[in-house]
Amino acid sequence: MPDRLEIIPIERFPEVEPGDDLVALIEATLVDNKFDLLPGDVLVLAQKIVSKAEDRYVCLSQVTVTPAAAVLAEQSEKDARLVQLILNESREVLRVRPGVIIVEHRNGYVHANAGIDRSNIRQSADNPRVLLLPLDPDASARALRGGLAARGFVAPPVIINDSMGRAWRNGTLGLAIGTAGLAPLRNQVGDHDLFGNELEVTEPAVADELAAAASLVMGQAAEACPLVIARGVNFAPSEKGSADLLRDRSMDLFR
């Protein structure tokens, strides 16, 4: 275990527009904050800035609504165009009630409304738009890590987080939807506890725990802090992505 874990917000990150070079923006913001990355630091980025840079915007006026979306829109009391986008981004609809549609996202995680969001994006009253999740968050994390290494940084592990709810719990927390450079799980099966008992199933979700901690300082409203550094993390280097965090359907007792 580390002696101390620090969760450090990097301030004054600029507004991100489609096509922006996130690596260049990260570098400039680190310089602006007079902050040096150290070996072992982990970068946690808010999904929203990744989606913005990758131009994952969709104007609702451009959406063609199918009959299936129209039916689901009635059940959920949501805009049929938004429902169509939710279906487009999903493998399966799992639950529906007024105001929310729970789906299995095409990337595998269970998410309300497929993670589609309208908050913290500039809007036009005449042509509203929404923001989708990154197309491949693991690939986005790998590209950011590689880009930072190419600029002479220490190739820090990268986590892309997003706010999600959880079954049986109120509230949201940050969870990892993309990772690069660290093992998202730490397998402690076979280790022993304080009393010598062998651990049989213990497997901390390191990436999710860091994503949640970073989310506390990122905020959810107007804080404008989408970049956080976790320092002092006890992580295992790995080229695996975030798929290890997804429970196999055969082991999912809630579906």
C-alpha positions as CSV (number, residue, x, y, z in Angstrom):
1,M,0.0,0.0,0.0
2,P,1.2,3.6,-0.7
3,D,2.2,5.8,2.2
4,R,-0.1,8.5,0.8
5,L,-2.5,8.9,-2.1
6,E,-3.0,12.3,-3.6
7,I,-5.9,13.3,-5.9
8,I,-4.7,16.6,-7.5
9,P,-7.1,18.7,-9.7
10,I,-5.3,20.5,-12.6
11,E,-7.0,23.9,-12.9
12,R,-7.8,26.2,-15.8
13,F,-8.3,23.5,-18.4
14,P,-9.6,25.2,-21.6
15,E,-13.0,24.6,-23.2
16,V,-12.6,21.7,-25.7
17,E,-13.9,21.9,-29.2
18,P,-14.2,19.2,-31.9
19,G,-10.9,18.4,-33.5
20,D,-8.8,19.8,-30.6
21,D,-5.5,18.1,-29.8
22,L,-6.2,16.8,-26.2
23,V,-2.5,15.9,-25.7
24,A,-1.5,19.5,-26.5
25,L,-4.2,20.9,-24.2
26,I,-3.1,18.6,-21.4
27,E,0.6,19.6,-21.9
28,A,-0.3,23.3,-21.9
29,T,-2.5,23.0,-18.8
30,L,0.2,21.2,-16.9
31,V,2.7,23.9,-17.8
32,D,0.2,26.6,-16.9
33,N,-0.2,24.9,-13.4
34,K,3.6,24.5,-13.1
35,F,2.9,20.8,-12.6
36,D,5.4,18.1,-13.5
37,L,4.3,14.5,-14.0
38,L,6.2,12.0,-12.0
39,P,6.7,8.3,-12.6
40,G,3.7,6.5,-11.2
41,D,1.3,9.3,-11.7
42,V,-2.1,8.4,-13.2
43,L,-4.1,10.8,-15.4
44,V,-7.9,10.7,-15.0
45,L,-9.8,12.6,-17.6
46,A,-13.5,13.3,-17.8
47,Q,-15.3,11.5,-20.6
48,K,-16.9,14.7,-21.7
49,I,-13.7,16.4,-22.9
50,V,-12.7,13.2,-24.8
51,S,-16.2,13.1,-26.5
52,K,-16.0,16.8,-27.4
53,A,-12.5,16.5,-29.0
54,E,-13.7,13.5,-30.9
55,D,-16.8,15.4,-32.1
56,R,-19.4,13.0,-30.7
57,Y,-22.1,15.6,-30.9
58,V,-25.4,14.8,-32.6
59,C,-28.0,17.4,-33.4
60,L,-31.5,16.1,-32.6
61,S,-32.8,17.6,-35.8
62,Q,-30.7,15.1,-37.7
63,V,-32.2,12.0,-36.0
64,T,-34.7,9.8,-37.8
65,V,-37.1,8.1,-35.4
66,T,-38.0,4.4,-35.9
67,P,-41.2,2.8,-34.7
68,A,-39.4,1.0,-31.9
69,A,-38.0,4.3,-30.7
70,A,-41.4,5.9,-30.8
71,V,-42.9,3.2,-28.6
72,L,-40.1,3.4,-26.1
73,A,-40.3,7.2,-26.1
74,E,-44.0,6.9,-24.9
75,Q,-43.0,4.4,-22.2
76,S,-40.1,6.5,-20.9
77,E,-41.7,9.9,-21.5
78,K,-38.6,11.0,-23.3
79,D,-37.9,12.8,-26.6
80,A,-38.2,10.2,-29.3
81,R,-35.1,11.5,-31.1
82,L,-33.1,11.0,-27.9
83,V,-34.5,7.6,-27.5
84,Q,-33.4,6.7,-31.0
85,L,-29.9,7.7,-30.2
86,I,-30.0,5.6,-27.0
87,L,-31.1,2.6,-29.1
88,N,-28.3,3.3,-31.6
89,E,-25.7,3.3,-28.9
90,S,-27.0,0.2,-27.1
91,R,-26.9,-3.6,-27.4
92,E,-30.0,-4.2,-25.3
93,V,-32.7,-2.3,-23.4
94,L,-32.8,-3.7,-19.8
95,R,-35.2,-1.5,-17.9
96,V,-37.6,1.4,-18.7
97,R,-39.5,3.8,-16.5
98,P,-40.6,7.4,-17.0
99,G,-37.5,9.5,-17.2
100,V,-34.9,6.8,-17.7
101,I,-33.9,3.9,-20.0
102,I,-31.3,1.4,-18.6
103,V,-29.3,-0.2,-21.4
104,E,-26.3,-2.3,-22.1
105,H,-24.1,0.1,-24.0
106,R,-22.5,-1.2,-27.1
107,N,-19.1,-1.1,-25.2
108,G,-20.6,-3.5,-22.6
109,Y,-21.3,-1.4,-19.5
110,V,-24.8,-1.0,-18.1
111,H,-25.7,2.6,-18.3
112,A,-28.7,5.0,-18.0
113,N,-29.6,6.5,-21.3
114,A,-26.5,5.1,-22.9
115,G,-24.4,7.8,-21.2
116,I,-25.9,10.4,-23.6
117,D,-25.8,13.9,-22.0
118,R,-26.8,17.5,-22.6
119,S,-25.1,19.1,-19.6
120,N,-22.0,21.3,-20.0
121,I,-22.3,21.7,-23.7
122,R,-23.2,24.8,-25.7
123,Q,-26.7,24.6,-27.0
124,S,-28.8,26.3,-29.7
125,A,-32.4,26.8,-28.8
126,D,-33.3,26.2,-32.5
127,N,-31.2,23.1,-32.9
128,P,-30.5,21.3,-29.6
129,R,-27.7,18.7,-29.5
130,V,-26.4,16.0,-27.3
131,L,-23.0,14.4,-26.6
132,L,-22.4,10.6,-27.0
133,L,-19.7,8.7,-25.2
134,P,-16.4,8.2,-27.1
135,L,-16.6,5.6,-29.8
136,D,-13.8,3.4,-28.2
137,P,-12.7,4.8,-24.8
138,D,-9.9,2.3,-24.4
139,A,-8.5,3.4,-27.8
140,S,-8.8,7.0,-26.7
141,A,-6.9,6.3,-23.5
142,R,-4.1,4.5,-25.4
143,A,-3.8,7.4,-27.9
144,L,-3.6,10.0,-25.1
145,R,-0.9,7.9,-23.3
146,G,1.0,7.4,-26.5
147,G,0.8,11.1,-27.3
148,L,2.1,12.2,-24.0
149,A,5.0,9.8,-24.3
150,A,5.8,11.2,-27.7
151,R,6.0,14.7,-26.1
152,G,8.6,13.5,-23.6
153,F,6.3,12.7,-20.6
154,V,6.6,9.5,-18.6
155,A,3.8,7.7,-20.4
156,P,1.4,7.8,-17.5
157,P,-1.5,5.4,-17.2
158,V,-4.7,7.0,-18.4
159,I,-8.3,6.5,-17.1
160,I,-11.3,8.0,-18.8
161,N,-14.2,8.3,-16.3
162,D,-17.9,8.9,-16.5
163,S,-20.6,9.4,-13.9
164,M,-23.0,6.4,-13.5
165,G,-25.6,5.1,-11.1
166,R,-25.4,1.6,-9.5
167,A,-27.9,-1.1,-8.8
168,W,-29.4,-0.8,-5.3
169,R,-27.6,2.5,-4.5
170,N,-28.7,6.1,-4.7
171,G,-26.5,8.7,-6.3
172,T,-23.8,8.6,-9.0
173,L,-20.1,8.1,-8.9
174,G,-17.2,8.2,-11.4
175,L,-16.4,4.8,-13.0
176,A,-13.7,4.0,-15.6
177,I,-15.0,3.5,-19.1
178,G,-11.5,3.5,-20.7
179,T,-8.1,2.6,-19.4
180,A,-4.5,2.4,-20.7
181,G,-1.3,1.5,-19.0
182,L,-2.6,-0.1,-15.7
183,A,-4.4,-3.2,-14.7
184,P,-8.0,-2.2,-14.0
185,L,-8.3,-5.0,-11.5
186,R,-5.9,-6.1,-8.7
187,N,-6.3,-9.8,-8.2
188,Q,-5.7,-10.7,-4.5
189,V,-7.0,-14.2,-4.7
190,G,-4.6,-16.4,-2.7
191,D,-3.4,-13.5,-0.5
192,H,-4.0,-13.7,3.2
193,D,-5.9,-11.4,5.5
194,L,-4.9,-10.2,9.0
195,F,-5.8,-13.6,10.5
196,G,-4.1,-15.8,7.9
197,N,-7.3,-16.6,6.0
198,E,-6.8,-17.1,2.3
199,L,-8.7,-14.7,0.1
200,E,-10.9,-16.5,-2.4
201,V,-12.7,-13.7,-4.4
202,T,-11.1,-10.4,-3.5
203,E,-10.3,-8.3,-6.6
204,P,-10.3,-4.5,-6.0
205,A,-11.4,-2.5,-9.1
206,V,-8.4,-0.1,-9.0
207,A,-9.5,1.9,-12.1
208,D,-13.0,2.4,-10.8
209,E,-11.8,3.4,-7.3
210,L,-9.4,6.0,-8.9
211,A,-12.2,7.2,-11.3
212,A,-14.5,7.7,-8.3
213,A,-11.9,9.6,-6.3
214,A,-11.1,11.9,-9.2
215,S,-14.8,12.5,-9.8
216,L,-15.0,14.1,-6.3
217,V,-12.7,16.9,-7.3
218,M,-13.9,17.1,-10.9
219,G,-17.4,18.0,-9.8
220,Q,-20.6,17.6,-11.8
221,A,-21.7,21.1,-12.5
222,A,-19.7,24.3,-13.3
223,E,-16.4,23.3,-11.7
224,A,-14.6,22.9,-15.0
225,C,-11.9,20.5,-13.8
226,P,-11.8,17.6,-16.2
227,L,-8.2,16.6,-15.6
228,V,-7.0,15.1,-12.3
229,I,-3.7,13.5,-11.3
230,A,-3.7,10.5,-8.9
231,R,-0.2,10.4,-7.3
232,G,1.0,7.5,-5.1
233,V,-1.2,4.9,-6.6
234,N,-0.3,1.2,-6.1
235,F,-1.0,-0.1,-9.6
236,A,0.2,-2.9,-11.8
237,P,1.3,-1.9,-15.3
238,S,-0.7,-3.5,-18.0
239,E,-1.8,-3.2,-21.6
240,K,-5.2,-4.5,-20.8
241,G,-8.2,-2.1,-21.3
242,S,-11.3,-1.6,-19.2
243,A,-13.1,-4.8,-20.4
244,D,-11.8,-6.7,-17.4
245,L,-14.2,-4.5,-15.3
246,L,-17.2,-5.9,-17.0
247,R,-18.9,-8.8,-15.4
248,D,-19.6,-11.7,-17.7
249,R,-23.3,-12.0,-18.4
250,S,-23.3,-15.6,-17.1
251,M,-22.2,-14.3,-13.7
252,D,-24.6,-11.3,-13.6
253,L,-27.3,-12.1,-11.1
254,F,-29.3,-9.0,-11.9
255,R,-30.2,-9.8,-15.5
